[in-house]
């Protein structure tokens, strides 16, 4: 069994399920941790599974072999580097989600979308901790010269691969994903 906890804002260990005090089905306060990924309500029998939310991330290279970098416009990690992407919507595949996110954040149409790898992430938003599963894709776009930062992106710019510092990426999974991506390119 995999056990996980996070450090709460006051640096005290906190299980993600501790964020739920009341049963969302019947409202009883007796909502107990069943195991490392679920809570159980003895009053109504409801079980809540704490599964990760899916998100998609894009690697987009231009004709000069430079990578498209985004600057985050919102918390978490506002102002830090990021890659285009975001949460997958209900009834959407990872490929559909990354195409939509690239269009929303850059104005570019992603044609060829090829899955690369996945990483887990912890996403703090509005005082709530989300577990995510980030799906990384290599995306081809026809026109890399015309793009515009939009949605939750403050800025977009292309950088040569040797000028990219993974430590400038604010989200843990994106930082780790950049290290994996850059190591693949250095070996190729």
C-alpha positions as a Markdown table, in Angstrom:
| # | Residue | x | y | z |
|---|---|---|---|---|
| 1 | Unk | 0.0 | 0.0 | 0.0 |
| 2 | Unk | 1.4 | 3.4 | -1.0 |
| 3 | Unk | 1.0 | 6.0 | 1.8 |
| 4 | Unk | 1.3 | 9.7 | 1.1 |
| 5 | Unk | 1.0 | 12.9 | 3.0 |
| 6 | Unk | 1.7 | 16.5 | 2.4 |
| 7 | Unk | 3.0 | 19.3 | 4.6 |
| 8 | Unk | 0.1 | 21.6 | 5.4 |
| 9 | Unk | 0.6 | 25.3 | 5.5 |
| 10 | Unk | 1.9 | 25.3 | 9.1 |
| 11 | Unk | 4.4 | 22.5 | 8.1 |
| 12 | Unk | 2.4 | 19.8 | 9.9 |
| 13 | Unk | 1.9 | 16.5 | 8.1 |
| 14 | Unk | -1.5 | 16.2 | 6.5 |
| 15 | Unk | -3.1 | 13.4 | 4.6 |
| 16 | Unk | -5.0 | 14.7 | 1.5 |
| 17 | Unk | -8.2 | 13.1 | 2.7 |
| 18 | Unk | -8.1 | 15.3 | 5.8 |
| 19 | Unk | -9.4 | 18.1 | 3.6 |
| 20 | Unk | -12.8 | 16.4 | 3.7 |
| 21 | Unk | -14.4 | 16.6 | 7.1 |
| 22 | Unk | -18.1 | 15.9 | 6.1 |
| 23 | Unk | -19.6 | 13.2 | 3.9 |
| 24 | Unk | -20.5 | 14.9 | 0.6 |
| 25 | Unk | -23.5 | 12.6 | 0.2 |
| 26 | Unk | -25.3 | 12.9 | 3.6 |
| 27 | Unk | -23.4 | 15.6 | 5.4 |
| 28 | Unk | -22.5 | 13.6 | 8.5 |
| 29 | Unk | -19.3 | 14.7 | 10.2 |
| 30 | Unk | -18.3 | 11.1 | 10.8 |
| 31 | Unk | -16.4 | 10.7 | 7.5 |
| 32 | Unk | -13.5 | 8.4 | 8.2 |
| 33 | Unk | -10.3 | 7.5 | 6.4 |
| 34 | Unk | -10.8 | 4.0 | 5.0 |
| 35 | Unk | -7.2 | 3.6 | 3.5 |
| 36 | Unk | -4.6 | 5.8 | 1.9 |
| 37 | Unk | -6.9 | 6.7 | -1.0 |
| 38 | Unk | -10.5 | 6.6 | 0.3 |
| 39 | Unk | -12.8 | 7.9 | 3.0 |
| 40 | Unk | -15.9 | 6.1 | 4.2 |
| 41 | Unk | -19.2 | 7.3 | 5.7 |
| 42 | Unk | -20.6 | 4.8 | 8.2 |
| 43 | Unk | -24.0 | 6.6 | 8.2 |
| 44 | Unk | -24.8 | 6.2 | 4.5 |
| 45 | Unk | -22.1 | 3.9 | 3.2 |
| 46 | Unk | -20.7 | 6.4 | 0.7 |
| 47 | Unk | -17.0 | 5.8 | -0.2 |
| 48 | Unk | -15.0 | 8.7 | -1.7 |
| 49 | Unk | -11.9 | 7.7 | -3.7 |
| 50 | Unk | -9.2 | 10.3 | -3.9 |
| 51 | Unk | -8.0 | 9.6 | -7.5 |
| 52 | Unk | -5.8 | 12.0 | -9.4 |
| 53 | Unk | -7.2 | 14.6 | -11.9 |
| 54 | Unk | -5.7 | 14.3 | -15.4 |
| 55 | Unk | -3.8 | 17.1 | -17.0 |
| 56 | Unk | -1.9 | 17.5 | -20.3 |
| 57 | Unk | 1.3 | 19.3 | -21.0 |
| 58 | Unk | 2.8 | 20.3 | -24.5 |
| 59 | Unk | 6.3 | 20.2 | -25.8 |
| 60 | Unk | 6.2 | 22.5 | -28.9 |
| 61 | Unk | 9.4 | 23.0 | -30.9 |
| 62 | Unk | 9.8 | 25.6 | -33.7 |
| 63 | Unk | 11.8 | 25.2 | -36.9 |
| 64 | Unk | 14.9 | 26.4 | -35.0 |
| 65 | Unk | 14.5 | 23.6 | -32.5 |
| 66 | Unk | 13.5 | 26.0 | -29.7 |
| 67 | Unk | 11.0 | 25.1 | -27.1 |
| 68 | Unk | 7.8 | 27.1 | -26.4 |
| 69 | Unk | 7.9 | 28.4 | -22.8 |
| 70 | Unk | 4.9 | 29.9 | -21.0 |
| 71 | Unk | 4.9 | 32.2 | -18.0 |
| 72 | Unk | 2.2 | 31.5 | -15.5 |
| 73 | Unk | -0.4 | 34.3 | -15.1 |
| 74 | Unk | -2.1 | 32.9 | -12.0 |
| 75 | Unk | -1.3 | 31.0 | -8.8 |
| 76 | Unk | 0.0 | 28.5 | -8.1 |
| 77 | Unk | 3.5 | 29.5 | -9.0 |
| 78 | Unk | 2.5 | 32.8 | -10.7 |
| 79 | Unk | 5.3 | 34.3 | -12.7 |
| 80 | Unk | 7.3 | 31.1 | -13.1 |
| 81 | Unk | 8.0 | 29.3 | -16.3 |
| 82 | Unk | 5.6 | 26.6 | -17.5 |
| 83 | Unk | 4.6 | 24.7 | -20.6 |
| 84 | Unk | 1.2 | 25.1 | -22.4 |
| 85 | Unk | -1.3 | 22.7 | -20.9 |
| 86 | Unk | -4.0 | 22.2 | -18.3 |
| 87 | Unk | -6.7 | 20.0 | -16.9 |
| 88 | Unk | -8.5 | 17.5 | -19.1 |
| 89 | Unk | -12.2 | 18.2 | -19.3 |
| 90 | Unk | -14.8 | 15.5 | -18.7 |
| 91 | Unk | -15.4 | 13.2 | -21.7 |
| 92 | Unk | -12.2 | 14.4 | -23.3 |
| 93 | Unk | -9.1 | 12.3 | -24.2 |
| 94 | Unk | -5.6 | 13.4 | -23.3 |
| 95 | Unk | -5.0 | 14.2 | -27.0 |
| 96 | Unk | -8.2 | 16.3 | -27.3 |
| 97 | Unk | -7.4 | 18.1 | -24.0 |
| 98 | Unk | -3.9 | 19.1 | -25.1 |
| 99 | Unk | -5.1 | 20.3 | -28.5 |
| 100 | Unk | -7.8 | 22.4 | -26.7 |
| 101 | Unk | -5.3 | 23.8 | -24.1 |
| 102 | Unk | -2.7 | 24.7 | -26.8 |
| 103 | Unk | -5.4 | 26.5 | -28.7 |
| 104 | Unk | -6.7 | 28.3 | -25.6 |
| 105 | Unk | -3.3 | 29.4 | -24.3 |
| 106 | Unk | -1.4 | 30.1 | -27.5 |
| 107 | Unk | -3.9 | 30.4 | -30.4 |
| 108 | Unk | -2.0 | 27.7 | -32.3 |
| 109 | Unk | -3.6 | 24.5 | -33.7 |
| 110 | Unk | -1.8 | 21.4 | -32.6 |
| 111 | Unk | -1.7 | 18.8 | -35.4 |
| 112 | Unk | 0.4 | 15.8 | -34.6 |
| 113 | Unk | 0.2 | 15.0 | -30.9 |
| 114 | Unk | 2.4 | 12.1 | -29.6 |
| 115 | Unk | 2.3 | 10.9 | -26.0 |
| 116 | Unk | 5.8 | 10.9 | -24.3 |
| 117 | Unk | 5.4 | 10.1 | -20.6 |
| 118 | Unk | 3.4 | 10.8 | -17.4 |
| 119 | Unk | 4.3 | 12.2 | -14.0 |
| 120 | Unk | 2.4 | 12.7 | -10.8 |
| 121 | Unk | 2.0 | 16.2 | -9.3 |
| 122 | Unk | 0.6 | 18.0 | -6.3 |
| 123 | Unk | -1.4 | 21.1 | -7.3 |
| 124 | Unk | -2.3 | 23.6 | -4.6 |
| 125 | Unk | -5.2 | 25.8 | -5.6 |
| 126 | Unk | -7.5 | 28.0 | -3.4 |
| 127 | Unk | -6.3 | 26.3 | -0.2 |
| 128 | Unk | -7.0 | 22.8 | -1.6 |
| 129 | Unk | -4.5 | 20.1 | -2.5 |
| 130 | Unk | -5.2 | 18.2 | -5.8 |
| 131 | Unk | -3.4 | 15.1 | -6.9 |
| 132 | Unk | -2.8 | 15.2 | -10.7 |
| 133 | Unk | -1.5 | 12.8 | -13.3 |
| 134 | Unk | 0.3 | 15.0 | -15.9 |
| 135 | Unk | 0.4 | 13.5 | -19.4 |
| 136 | Unk | 3.2 | 15.0 | -21.5 |
| 137 | Unk | 2.9 | 15.2 | -25.3 |
| 138 | Unk | 5.1 | 16.3 | -28.2 |
| 139 | Unk | 2.9 | 18.6 | -30.3 |
| 140 | Unk | 3.4 | 19.7 | -33.8 |
| 141 | Unk | 2.0 | 23.1 | -34.9 |
| 142 | Unk | 2.0 | 24.3 | -38.5 |
| 143 | Unk | 2.7 | 28.0 | -37.8 |
| 144 | Unk | 5.0 | 28.6 | -34.8 |
| 145 | Unk | 5.5 | 32.2 | -35.8 |
| 146 | Unk | 2.0 | 33.4 | -34.8 |
| 147 | Unk | 1.0 | 32.9 | -31.2 |
| 148 | Unk | -0.5 | 34.9 | -28.5 |
| 149 | Unk | -0.5 | 34.4 | -24.7 |
| 150 | Unk | -4.1 | 33.9 | -23.5 |
| 151 | Unk | -6.2 | 32.2 | -20.9 |
| 152 | Unk | -4.0 | 31.7 | -17.8 |
| 153 | Unk | -0.7 | 32.4 | -19.6 |
| 154 | Unk | 1.0 | 35.8 | -19.1 |
| 155 | Unk | 3.7 | 35.4 | -21.7 |
| 156 | Unk | 5.0 | 33.0 | -24.4 |
| 157 | Unk | 8.5 | 32.8 | -25.8 |
| 158 | Unk | 10.7 | 30.3 | -27.6 |
| 159 | Unk | 14.1 | 29.4 | -26.1 |
| 160 | Unk | 17.0 | 27.3 | -27.4 |
| 161 | Unk | 17.1 | 24.0 | -25.5 |
| 162 | Unk | 20.6 | 24.7 | -24.1 |
| 163 | Unk | 19.2 | 28.0 | -22.5 |
| 164 | Unk | 16.5 | 26.2 | -20.6 |
| 165 | Unk | 16.9 | 26.0 | -16.8 |
| 166 | Unk | 14.4 | 23.4 | -15.3 |
| 167 | Unk | 14.7 | 25.2 | -11.9 |
| 168 | Unk | 12.8 | 28.2 | -13.4 |
| 169 | Unk | 9.7 | 26.0 | -13.8 |
| 170 | Unk | 7.4 | 26.5 | -10.8 |
| 171 | Unk | 5.5 | 23.2 | -10.8 |
| 172 | Unk | 7.3 | 20.1 | -9.7 |
| 173 | Unk | 6.1 | 17.8 | -12.4 |
| 174 | Unk | 6.9 | 20.3 | -15.2 |
| 175 | Unk | 10.4 | 20.8 | -13.7 |
| 176 | Unk | 10.9 | 17.0 | -13.7 |
| 177 | Unk | 9.3 | 16.7 | -17.2 |
| 178 | Unk | 11.7 | 19.3 | -18.5 |
| 179 | Unk | 14.7 | 17.3 | -17.1 |
| 180 | Unk | 13.5 | 14.1 | -18.8 |
| 181 | Unk | 12.8 | 16.0 | -22.1 |
| 182 | Unk | 16.2 | 17.7 | -22.1 |
| 183 | Unk | 18.0 | 14.5 | -21.3 |
| 184 | Unk | 16.3 | 12.7 | -24.2 |
| 185 | Unk | 17.3 | 15.6 | -26.6 |
| 186 | Unk | 20.9 | 15.6 | -25.3 |
| 187 | Unk | 21.3 | 11.9 | -25.9 |
| 188 | Unk | 19.7 | 12.0 | -29.4 |
